[in-house]
């Protein structure tokens, strides 16, 4: 994971992403990656999974 913090509070998944970060261009080169789980990620202590990408146009 890059720039993603996840916590579970009761039945709520809390996701924190620092929107000031930049991890470079996407594979297509059309956007800049801000945060990613780099595929599907199992939520800690749970059966659910999450796949997250945060990006912006170049």
PDB file of N, CA, C, O and CB in Angstrom:
ATOM      1  N   UNK A   1       0.844  -1.181   0.000  1.00  0.00           N
ATOM      2  CA  UNK A   1       0.000   0.000   0.000  1.00  0.00           C
ATOM      3  C   UNK A   1       0.885   1.240   0.000  1.00  0.00           C
ATOM      4  O   UNK A   1       1.978   1.252   0.566  1.00  0.00           O
ATOM      5  CB  UNK A   1      -0.958   0.001   1.219  1.00  0.00           C
ATOM      6  N   UNK A   2       0.391   2.251  -0.635  1.00  0.00           N
ATOM      7  CA  UNK A   2       1.088   3.531  -0.658  1.00  0.00           C
ATOM      8  C   UNK A   2       0.122   4.621  -0.200  1.00  0.00           C
ATOM      9  O   UNK A   2      -0.923   4.830  -0.815  1.00  0.00           O
ATOM     10  CB  UNK A   2       1.650   3.842  -2.081  1.00  0.00           C
ATOM     11  N   UNK A   3       0.478   5.314   0.886  1.00  0.00           N
ATOM     12  CA  UNK A   3      -0.250   6.491   1.353  1.00  0.00           C
ATOM     13  C   UNK A   3      -1.693   6.173   1.732  1.00  0.00           C
ATOM     14  O   UNK A   3      -2.576   7.002   1.510  1.00  0.00           O
ATOM     15  CB  UNK A   3      -0.229   7.563   0.288  1.00  0.00           C
ATOM     16  N   UNK A   4      -1.956   5.002   2.296  1.00  0.00           N
ATOM     17  CA  UNK A   4      -3.298   4.632   2.735  1.00  0.00           C
ATOM     18  C   UNK A   4      -3.202   4.123   4.169  1.00  0.00           C
ATOM     19  O   UNK A   4      -2.439   3.200   4.455  1.00  0.00           O
ATOM     20  CB  UNK A   4      -3.934   3.549   1.791  1.00  0.00           C
ATOM     21  N   UNK A   5      -3.975   4.727   5.070  1.00  0.00           N
ATOM     22  CA  UNK A   5      -4.099   4.246   6.443  1.00  0.00           C
ATOM     23  C   UNK A   5      -5.536   3.800   6.633  1.00  0.00           C
ATOM     24  O   UNK A   5      -6.467   4.542   6.320  1.00  0.00           O
ATOM     25  CB  UNK A   5      -3.695   5.349   7.492  1.00  0.00           C
ATOM     26  N   UNK A   6      -5.720   2.589   7.144  1.00  0.00           N
ATOM     27  CA  UNK A   6      -7.063   2.069   7.380  1.00  0.00           C
ATOM     28  C   UNK A   6      -7.192   1.606   8.815  1.00  0.00           C
ATOM     29  O   UNK A   6      -6.296   0.951   9.348  1.00  0.00           O
ATOM     30  CB  UNK A   6      -7.386   0.917   6.415  1.00  0.00           C
ATOM     31  N   UNK A   7      -8.317   1.951   9.446  1.00  0.00           N
ATOM     32  CA  UNK A   7      -8.641   1.446  10.769  1.00  0.00           C
ATOM     33  C   UNK A   7     -10.114   1.078  10.778  1.00  0.00           C
ATOM     34  O   UNK A   7     -10.915   1.624  10.020  1.00  0.00           O
ATOM     35  CB  UNK A   7      -8.309   2.494  11.880  1.00  0.00           C
ATOM     36  N   UNK A   8     -10.454   0.141  11.652  1.00  0.00           N
ATOM     37  CA  UNK A   8     -11.853  -0.249  11.831  1.00  0.00           C
ATOM     38  C   UNK A   8     -12.272   0.225  13.211  1.00  0.00           C
ATOM     39  O   UNK A   8     -11.647  -0.121  14.213  1.00  0.00           O
ATOM     40  CB  UNK A   8     -12.060  -1.809  11.667  1.00  0.00           C
ATOM     41  N   UNK A   9     -13.339   1.024  13.256  1.00  0.00           N
ATOM     42  CA  UNK A   9     -13.911   1.513  14.508  1.00  0.00           C
ATOM     43  C   UNK A   9     -15.340   1.009  14.571  1.00  0.00           C
ATOM     44  O   UNK A   9     -16.221   1.539  13.893  1.00  0.00           O
ATOM     45  CB  UNK A   9     -13.848   3.085  14.609  1.00  0.00           C
ATOM     46  N   UNK A  10     -15.574  -0.015  15.383  1.00  0.00           N
ATOM     47  CA  UNK A  10     -16.893  -0.641  15.420  1.00  0.00           C
ATOM     48  C   UNK A  10     -17.160  -1.306  14.086  1.00  0.00           C
ATOM     49  O   UNK A  10     -16.433  -2.213  13.680  1.00  0.00           O
ATOM     50  CB  UNK A  10     -18.000   0.395  15.748  1.00  0.00           C
ATOM     51  N   UNK A  11     -18.196  -0.859  13.408  1.00  0.00           N
ATOM     52  CA  UNK A  11     -18.545  -1.393  12.091  1.00  0.00           C
ATOM     53  C   UNK A  11     -18.177  -0.427  10.957  1.00  0.00           C
ATOM     54  O   UNK A  11     -18.631  -0.596   9.825  1.00  0.00           O
ATOM     55  CB  UNK A  11     -20.038  -1.706  12.037  1.00  0.00           C
ATOM     56  N   UNK A  12     -17.355   0.585  11.261  1.00  0.00           N
ATOM     57  CA  UNK A  12     -16.974   1.594  10.271  1.00  0.00           C
ATOM     58  C   UNK A  12     -15.514   1.429   9.875  1.00  0.00           C
ATOM     59  O   UNK A  12     -14.641   1.271  10.728  1.00  0.00           O
ATOM     60  CB  UNK A  12     -17.218   3.010  10.819  1.00  0.00           C
ATOM     61  N   UNK A  13     -15.258   1.466   8.564  1.00  0.00           N
ATOM     62  CA  UNK A  13     -13.893   1.473   8.032  1.00  0.00           C
ATOM     63  C   UNK A  13     -13.493   2.923   7.820  1.00  0.00           C
ATOM     64  O   UNK A  13     -14.160   3.658   7.091  1.00  0.00           O
ATOM     65  CB  UNK A  13     -13.783   0.647   6.694  1.00  0.00           C
ATOM     66  N   UNK A  14     -12.414   3.330   8.453  1.00  0.00           N
ATOM     67  CA  UNK A  14     -11.905   4.700   8.332  1.00  0.00           C
ATOM     68  C   UNK A  14     -10.657   4.653   7.457  1.00  0.00           C
ATOM     69  O   UNK A  14      -9.716   3.911   7.738  1.00  0.00           O
ATOM     70  CB  UNK A  14     -11.588   5.333   9.746  1.00  0.00           C
ATOM     71  N   UNK A  15     -10.661   5.449   6.397  1.00  0.00           N
ATOM     72  CA  UNK A  15      -9.542   5.490   5.452  1.00  0.00           C
ATOM     73  C   UNK A  15      -8.946   6.891   5.472  1.00  0.00           C
ATOM     74  O   UNK A  15      -9.668   7.880   5.343  1.00  0.00           O
ATOM     75  CB  UNK A  15     -10.000   5.097   4.005  1.00  0.00           C
ATOM     76  N   UNK A  16      -7.626   6.975   5.633  1.00  0.00           N
ATOM     77  CA  UNK A  16      -6.931   8.258   5.597  1.00  0.00           C
ATOM     78  C   UNK A  16      -5.944   8.252   4.444  1.00  0.00           C
ATOM     79  O   UNK A  16      -5.162   7.314   4.289  1.00  0.00           O
ATOM     80  CB  UNK A  16      -6.208   8.544   6.941  1.00  0.00           C
ATOM     81  N   UNK A  17      -5.983   9.316   3.627  1.00  0.00           N
ATOM     82  CA  UNK A  17      -5.078   9.496   2.494  1.00  0.00           C
ATOM     83  C   UNK A  17      -4.573  10.934   2.532  1.00  0.00           C
ATOM     84  O   UNK A  17      -5.368  11.869   2.628  1.00  0.00           O
ATOM     85  CB  UNK A  17      -5.791   9.175   1.124  1.00  0.00           C
ATOM     86  N   UNK A  18      -3.270  11.116   2.459  1.00  0.00           N
ATOM     87  CA  UNK A  18      -2.675  12.451   2.389  1.00  0.00           C
ATOM     88  C   UNK A  18      -2.721  12.907   0.938  1.00  0.00           C
ATOM     89  O   UNK A  18      -1.971  12.402   0.101  1.00  0.00           O
ATOM     90  CB  UNK A  18      -1.202  12.459   2.941  1.00  0.00           C
ATOM     91  N   UNK A  19      -3.590  13.850   0.640  1.00  0.00           N
ATOM     92  CA  UNK A  19      -3.799  14.304  -0.738  1.00  0.00           C
ATOM     93  C   UNK A  19      -2.651  15.153  -1.281  1.00  0.00           C
ATOM     94  O   UNK A  19      -2.662  15.516  -2.457  1.00  0.00           O
ATOM     95  CB  UNK A  19      -5.076  15.091  -0.821  1.00  0.00           C
ATOM     96  N   UNK A  20      -1.660  15.476  -0.444  1.00  0.00           N
ATOM     97  CA  UNK A  20      -0.509  16.254  -0.921  1.00  0.00           C
ATOM     98  C   UNK A  20       0.581  15.363  -1.507  1.00  0.00           C
ATOM     99  O   UNK A  20       1.512  15.871  -2.131  1.00  0.00           O
ATOM    100  CB  UNK A  20       0.068  17.087   0.216  1.00  0.00           C
ATOM    101  N   UNK A  21       0.488  14.050  -1.321  1.00  0.00           N
ATOM    102  CA  UNK A  21       1.518  13.120  -1.808  1.00  0.00           C
ATOM    103  C   UNK A  21       1.356  12.861  -3.301  1.00  0.00           C
ATOM    104  O   UNK A  21       0.276  13.042  -3.863  1.00  0.00           O
ATOM    105  CB  UNK A  21       1.455  11.790  -1.034  1.00  0.00           C
ATOM    106  N   UNK A  22       2.442  12.436  -3.931  1.00  0.00           N
ATOM    107  CA  UNK A  22       2.458  12.133  -5.366  1.00  0.00           C
ATOM    108  C   UNK A  22       3.431  10.988  -5.581  1.00  0.00           C
ATOM    109  O   UNK A  22       4.613  11.111  -5.261  1.00  0.00           O
ATOM    110  CB  UNK A  22       2.860  13.392  -6.225  1.00  0.00           C
ATOM    111  N   UNK A  23       2.947   9.875  -6.121  1.00  0.00           N
ATOM    112  CA  UNK A  23       3.791   8.706  -6.354  1.00  0.00           C
ATOM    113  C   UNK A  23       4.109   8.518  -7.829  1.00  0.00           C
ATOM    114  O   UNK A  23       4.427   7.410  -8.260  1.00  0.00           O
ATOM    115  CB  UNK A  23       3.119   7.461  -5.814  1.00  0.00           C
ATOM    116  N   UNK A  24       4.027   9.580  -8.597  1.00  0.00           N
ATOM    117  CA  UNK A  24       4.407   9.520  -9.993  1.00  0.00           C
ATOM    118  C   UNK A  24       3.259   9.162 -10.912  1.00  0.00           C
ATOM    119  O   UNK A  24       2.108   9.054 -10.489  1.00  0.00           O
ATOM    120  CB  UNK A  24       5.501   8.542 -10.169  1.00  0.00           C
ATOM    121  N   UNK A  25       3.591   8.982 -12.164  1.00  0.00           N
ATOM    122  CA  UNK A  25       2.591   8.748 -13.209  1.00  0.00           C
ATOM    123  C   UNK A  25       2.046   7.329 -13.150  1.00  0.00           C
ATOM    124  O   UNK A  25       2.725   6.399 -12.715  1.00  0.00           O
ATOM    125  CB  UNK A  25       3.189   9.016 -14.587  1.00  0.00           C
ATOM    126  N   UNK A  26       0.814   7.189 -13.595  1.00  0.00           N
ATOM    127  CA  UNK A  26       0.205   5.866 -13.740  1.00  0.00           C
ATOM    128  C   UNK A  26       0.877   5.137 -14.892  1.00  0.00           C
ATOM    129  O   UNK A  26       1.690   5.717 -15.611  1.00  0.00           O
ATOM    130  CB  UNK A  26      -1.331   5.975 -13.975  1.00  0.00           C
ATOM    131  N   UNK A  27       0.539   3.871 -15.066  1.00  0.00           N
ATOM    132  CA  UNK A  27       1.166   3.103 -16.155  1.00  0.00           C
ATOM    133  C   UNK A  27       0.816   3.664 -17.525  1.00  0.00           C
ATOM    134  O   UNK A  27       1.606   3.549 -18.461  1.00  0.00           O
ATOM    135  CB  UNK A  27       0.741   1.641 -16.082  1.00  0.00           C
ATOM    136  N   UNK A  28      -0.381   4.282 -17.655  1.00  0.00           N
ATOM    137  CA  UNK A  28      -0.753   4.884 -18.940  1.00  0.00           C
ATOM    138  C   UNK A  28      -0.116   6.256 -19.127  1.00  0.00           C
ATOM    139  O   UNK A  28      -0.021   6.760 -20.246  1.00  0.00           O
ATOM    140  CB  UNK A  28      -2.271   5.003 -19.047  1.00  0.00           C
ATOM    141  N   UNK A  29       0.326   6.861 -18.007  1.00  0.00           N
ATOM    142  CA  UNK A  29       0.936   8.184 -18.070  1.00  0.00           C
ATOM    143  C   UNK A  29      -0.055   9.321 -18.098  1.00  0.00           C
ATOM    144  O   UNK A  29       0.350  10.479 -18.209  1.00  0.00           O
ATOM    145  CB  UNK A  29       1.796   8.274 -19.259  1.00  0.00           C
ATOM    146  N   UNK A  30      -1.349   9.032 -17.999  1.00  0.00           N
ATOM    147  CA  UNK A  30      -2.376  10.076 -18.078  1.00  0.00           C
ATOM    148  C   UNK A  30      -2.712  10.707 -16.735  1.00  0.00           C
ATOM    149  O   UNK A  30      -3.304  11.785 -16.690  1.00  0.00           O
ATOM    150  CB  UNK A  30      -3.623   9.508 -18.676  1.00  0.00           C
ATOM    151  N   UNK A  31      -2.343  10.049 -15.645  1.00  0.00           N
ATOM    152  CA  UNK A  31      -2.699  10.570 -14.330  1.00  0.00           C
ATOM    153  C   UNK A  31      -1.559  10.373 -13.349  1.00  0.00           C
ATOM    154  O   UNK A  31      -0.634   9.598 -13.593  1.00  0.00           O
ATOM    155  CB  UNK A  31      -3.967   9.895 -13.807  1.00  0.00           C
ATOM    156  N   UNK A  32      -1.641  11.100 -12.219  1.00  0.00           N
ATOM    157  CA  UNK A  32      -0.654  10.996 -11.149  1.00  0.00           C
ATOM    158  C   UNK A  32      -1.264  10.224  -9.992  1.00  0.00           C
ATOM    159  O   UNK A  32      -2.378  10.524  -9.563  1.00  0.00           O
ATOM    160  CB  UNK A  32      -0.174  12.398 -10.687  1.00  0.00           C
ATOM    161  N   UNK A  33      -0.552   9.246  -9.491  1.00  0.00           N
ATOM    162  CA  UNK A  33      -1.034   8.413  -8.401  1.00  0.00           C
ATOM    163  C   UNK A  33      -0.810   9.133  -7.074  1.00  0.00           C
ATOM    164  O   UNK A  33       0.298   9.581  -6.781  1.00  0.00           O
ATOM    165  CB  UNK A  33      -0.327   7.037  -8.406  1.00  0.00           C
ATOM    166  N   UNK A  34      -1.868   9.239  -6.278  1.00  0.00           N
ATOM    167  CA  UNK A  34      -1.796   9.853  -4.954  1.00  0.00           C
ATOM    168  C   UNK A  34      -1.752   8.776  -3.876  1.00  0.00           C
ATOM    169  O   UNK A  34      -1.000   8.893  -2.909  1.00  0.00           O
ATOM    170  CB  UNK A  34      -2.995  10.796  -4.723  1.00  0.00           C
ATOM    171  N   UNK A  35      -2.557   7.726  -4.041  1.00  0.00           N
ATOM    172  CA  UNK A  35      -2.589   6.630  -3.071  1.00  0.00           C
ATOM    173  C   UNK A  35      -3.142   5.384  -3.742  1.00  0.00           C
ATOM    174  O   UNK A  35      -3.933   5.469  -4.681  1.00  0.00           O
ATOM    175  CB  UNK A  35      -3.442   7.007  -1.827  1.00  0.00           C
ATOM    176  N   UNK A  36      -2.713   4.213  -3.247  1.00  0.00           N
ATOM    177  CA  UNK A  36      -3.212   2.965  -3.804  1.00  0.00           C
ATOM    178  C   UNK A  36      -3.025   1.821  -2.823  1.00  0.00           C
ATOM    179  O   UNK A  36      -2.070   1.809  -2.045  1.00  0.00           O
ATOM    180  CB  UNK A  36      -2.510   2.650  -5.121  1.00  0.00           C
ATOM    181  N   UNK A  37      -3.935   0.864  -2.860  1.00  0.00           N
ATOM    182  CA  UNK A  37      -3.754  -0.374  -2.106  1.00  0.00           C
ATOM    183  C   UNK A  37      -2.978  -1.384  -2.943  1.00  0.00           C
ATOM    184  O   UNK A  37      -2.672  -2.477  -2.467  1.00  0.00           O
ATOM    185  CB  UNK A  37      -5.119  -0.962  -1.678  1.00  0.00           C
ATOM    186  N   UNK A  38      -2.661  -1.031  -4.170  1.00  0.00           N
ATOM    187  CA  UNK A  38      -1.914  -1.886  -5.104  1.00  0.00           C
ATOM    188  C   UNK A  38      -2.610  -3.233  -5.288  1.00  0.00           C
ATOM    189  O   UNK A  38      -1.996  -4.292  -5.158  1.00  0.00           O
ATOM    190  CB  UNK A  38      -0.471  -2.103  -4.601  1.00  0.00           C
ATOM    191  N   UNK A  39      -3.885  -3.168  -5.587  1.00  0.00           N
ATOM    192  CA  UNK A  39      -4.698  -4.373  -5.742  1.00  0.00           C
ATOM    193  C   UNK A  39      -5.670  -4.504  -4.582  1.00  0.00           C
ATOM    194  O   UNK A  39      -5.880  -3.555  -3.826  1.00  0.00           O
ATOM    195  CB  UNK A  39      -3.806  -5.625  -5.836  1.00  0.00           C
ATOM    196  N   UNK A  40      -6.259  -5.678  -4.445  1.00  0.00           N
ATOM    197  CA  UNK A  40      -7.209  -5.902  -3.363  1.00  0.00           C
ATOM    198  C   UNK A  40      -6.475  -6.231  -2.080  1.00  0.00           C
ATOM    199  O   UNK A  40      -5.506  -6.989  -2.077  1.00  0.00           O
ATOM    200  CB  UNK A  40      -8.185  -7.025  -3.720  1.00  0.00           C
ATOM    201  N   UNK A  41      -6.953  -5.648  -0.984  1.00  0.00           N
ATOM    202  CA  UNK A  41      -6.307  -5.748   0.312  1.00  0.00           C
ATOM    203  C   UNK A  41      -7.349  -6.175   1.339  1.00  0.00           C
ATOM    204  O   UNK A  41      -8.436  -5.599   1.386  1.00  0.00           O
ATOM    205  CB  UNK A  41      -5.639  -4.401   0.716  1.00  0.00           C
ATOM    206  N   UNK A  42      -7.040  -7.167   2.155  1.00  0.00           N
ATOM    207  CA  UNK A  42      -7.963  -7.606   3.195  1.00  0.00           C
ATOM    208  C   UNK A  42      -7.943  -6.607   4.343  1.00  0.00           C
ATOM    209  O   UNK A  42      -6.880  -6.242   4.844  1.00  0.00           O
ATOM    210  CB  UNK A  42      -7.599  -9.024   3.696  1.00  0.00           C
ATOM    211  N   UNK A  43      -9.125  -6.170   4.751  1.00  0.00           N
ATOM    212  CA  UNK A  43      -9.246  -5.220   5.856  1.00  0.00           C
ATOM    213  C   UNK A  43      -8.805  -5.935   7.141  1.00  0.00           C
ATOM    214  O   UNK A  43      -9.283  -7.032   7.428  1.00  0.00           O
ATOM    215  CB  UNK A  43     -10.724  -4.669   5.982  1.00  0.00           C
ATOM    216  N   UNK A  44      -7.899  -5.323   7.916  1.00  0.00           N
ATOM    217  CA  UNK A  44      -7.357  -5.974   9.109  1.00  0.00           C
ATOM    218  C   UNK A  44      -8.462  -6.445  10.072  1.00  0.00           C
ATOM    219  O   UNK A  44      -9.341  -5.676  10.461  1.00  0.00           O
ATOM    220  CB  UNK A  44      -6.415  -5.017   9.835  1.00  0.00           C
ATOM    221  N   UNK A  45      -8.386  -7.729  10.440  1.00  0.00           N
ATOM    222  CA  UNK A  45      -9.339  -8.291  11.382  1.00  0.00           C
ATOM    223  C   UNK A  45     -10.714  -8.595  10.810  1.00  0.00           C
ATOM    224  O   UNK A  45     -11.641  -8.905  11.558  1.00  0.00           O
ATOM    225  CB  UNK A  45      -9.491  -7.372  12.508  1.00  0.00           C
ATOM    226  N   UNK A  46     -10.859  -8.508   9.476  1.00  0.00           N
ATOM    227  CA  UNK A  46     -12.156  -8.694   8.828  1.00  0.00           C
ATOM    228  C   UNK A  46     -12.025  -9.650   7.644  1.00  0.00           C
ATOM    229  O   UNK A  46     -10.920 -10.016   7.245  1.00  0.00           O
ATOM    230  CB  UNK A  46     -12.732  -7.339   8.363  1.00  0.00           C
ATOM    231  N   UNK A  47     -13.179 -10.051   7.086  1.00  0.00           N
ATOM    232  CA  UNK A  47     -13.197 -10.881   5.884  1.00  0.00           C
ATOM    233  C   UNK A  47     -13.289 -10.043   4.614  1.00  0.00           C
ATOM    234  O   UNK A  47     -12.962 -10.522   3.528  1.00  0.00           O
ATOM    235  CB  UNK A  47     -14.357 -11.856   5.942  1.00  0.00           C
ATOM    236  N   UNK A  48     -13.735  -8.787   4.746  1.00  0.00           N
ATOM    237  CA  UNK A  48     -13.923  -7.917   3.585  1.00  0.00           C
ATOM    238  C   UNK A  48     -12.588  -7.498   2.984  1.00  0.00           C
ATOM    239  O   UNK A  48     -11.555  -7.467   3.653  1.00  0.00           O
ATOM    240  CB  UNK A  48     -14.731  -6.680   3.973  1.00  0.00           C
ATOM    241  N   UNK A  49     -12.651  -7.181   1.711  1.00  0.00           N
ATOM    242  CA  UNK A  49     -11.474  -6.689   0.991  1.00  0.00           C
ATOM    243  C   UNK A  49     -11.787  -5.316   0.408  1.00  0.00           C
ATOM    244  O   UNK A  49     -12.948  -4.955   0.215  1.00  0.00           O
ATOM    245  CB  UNK A  49     -11.046  -7.683  -0.134  1.00  0.00           C
ATOM    246  N   UNK A  50     -10.727  -4.558   0.132  1.00  0.00           N
ATOM    247  CA  UNK A  50     -10.882  -3.238  -0.483  1.00  0.00           C
ATOM    248  C   UNK A  50      -9.827  -3.089  -1.572  1.00  0.00           C
ATOM    249  O   UNK A  50      -8.701  -3.565  -1.424  1.00  0.00           O
ATOM    250  CB  UNK A  50     -10.757  -2.093   0.581  1.00  0.00           C
ATOM    251  N   UNK A  51     -10.191  -2.433  -2.653  1.00  0.00           N
ATOM    252  CA  UNK A  51      -9.274  -2.051  -3.712  1.00  0.00           C
ATOM    253  C   UNK A  51      -9.435  -0.548  -3.909  1.00  0.00           C
ATOM    254  O   UNK A  51     -10.512  -0.087  -4.286  1.00  0.00           O
ATOM    255  CB  UNK A  51      -9.551  -2.852  -5.047  1.00  0.00           C
ATOM    256  N   UNK A  52      -8.388   0.214  -3.661  1.00  0.00           N
ATOM    257  CA  UNK A  52      -8.491   1.673  -3.663  1.00  0.00           C
ATOM    258  C   UNK A  52      -7.401   2.283  -4.527  1.00  0.00           C
ATOM    259  O   UNK A  52      -6.232   1.912  -4.424  1.00  0.00           O
ATOM    260  CB  UNK A  52      -8.407   2.225  -2.234  1.00  0.00           C
ATOM    261  N   UNK A  53      -7.794   3.226  -5.381  1.00  0.00           N
ATOM    262  CA  UNK A  53      -6.857   4.054  -6.137  1.00  0.00           C
ATOM    263  C   UNK A  53      -7.332   5.490  -6.043  1.00  0.00           C
ATOM    264  O   UNK A  53      -8.495   5.787  -6.315  1.00  0.00           O
ATOM    265  CB  UNK A  53      -6.746   3.590  -7.631  1.00  0.00           C
ATOM    266  N   UNK A  54      -6.426   6.384  -5.654  1.00  0.00           N
ATOM    267  CA  UNK A  54      -6.709   7.819  -5.637  1.00  0.00           C
ATOM    268  C   UNK A  54      -5.726   8.447  -6.608  1.00  0.00           C
ATOM    269  O   UNK A  54      -4.517   8.248  -6.492  1.00  0.00           O
ATOM    270  CB  UNK A  54      -6.584   8.444  -4.176  1.00  0.00           C
ATOM    271  N   UNK A  55      -6.246   9.209  -7.568  1.00  0.00           N
ATOM    272  CA  UNK A  55      -5.374   9.803  -8.589  1.00  0.00           C
ATOM    273  C   UNK A  55      -5.962  11.105  -9.091  1.00  0.00           C
ATOM    274  O   UNK A  55      -7.115  11.431  -8.811  1.00  0.00           O
ATOM    275  CB  UNK A  55      -5.163   8.831  -9.763  1.00  0.00           C
ATOM    276  N   UNK A  56      -5.155  11.848  -9.838  1.00  0.00           N
ATOM    277  CA  UNK A  56      -5.626  13.079 -10.483  1.00  0.00           C
ATOM    278  C   UNK A  56      -5.029  13.169 -11.870  1.00  0.00           C
ATOM    279  O   UNK A  56      -3.997  12.564 -12.162  1.00  0.00           O
ATOM    280  CB  UNK A  56      -5.255  14.334  -9.646  1.00  0.00           C
ATOM    281  N   UNK A  57      -5.695  13.937 -12.724  1.00  0.00           N
ATOM    282  CA  UNK A  57      -5.191  14.114 -14.086  1.00  0.00           C
ATOM    283  C   UNK A  57      -3.852  14.835 -14.038  1.00  0.00           C
ATOM    284  O   UNK A  57      -3.615  15.688 -13.182  1.00  0.00           O
ATOM    285  CB  UNK A  57      -6.205  14.901 -14.958  1.00  0.00           C
ATOM    286  N   UNK A  58      -2.990  14.477 -14.968  1.00  0.00           N
ATOM    287  CA  UNK A  58      -1.659  15.085 -15.093  1.00  0.00           C
ATOM    288  C   UNK A  58      -1.736  16.499 -15.554  1.00  0.00           C
ATOM    289  O   UNK A  58      -0.706  17.155 -15.711  1.00  0.00           O
ATOM    290  CB  UNK A  58      -0.800  14.302 -16.039  1.00  0.00           C
TER     291      UNK A  58
END
